[in-house]
Amino acid sequence: QTFFSTPSDTTKFLNLVSFRPFADTADAVSAATACMEGKVSKSLKSFLKKQLGGKKSKKGDSLAVADKALAVSLNEKLMS
């Protein structure tokens, strides 16, 4: 079964909580490159710390990351 075959199917499982556009094209390219290398860019770290840092995690909330290297980097950066 495909859970994400249509936008309406997707919204049954995922909710967009927050969005912040990149400052400029250079920031977007830098963040994309870092993600492809399994690294956490400054803008991503800042965004996630703001969204996850000061709040107590609600039961059931999670951050899904498909790339193992990026997941490890996120865990290291956000837990430090």
C-alpha positions, 0 to 999 in steps of 0.5 A: 500500500502506498501511503503518500500517493496523493497530497490528501493521503499524505496529510493523514500522516504528516503535518507541516508544523513550521517553515522557514525559507532560506536566506538566499540561494547560496544558503540553500545550496550550502544546506543541500550540499551539507545534507547530501554529505550527511552533515547538518548545516548551520541553518538546519541546526538553528531551525531545528533547535528553535523548533525542538530545543526549548519545548518539551517533546510531546508524546508521539512527536518524532523527526523522521530522517531517511539518510543514516549519516544525516540522522547520526549527525542530527542526533549528535548536533541536537543532543550536544 
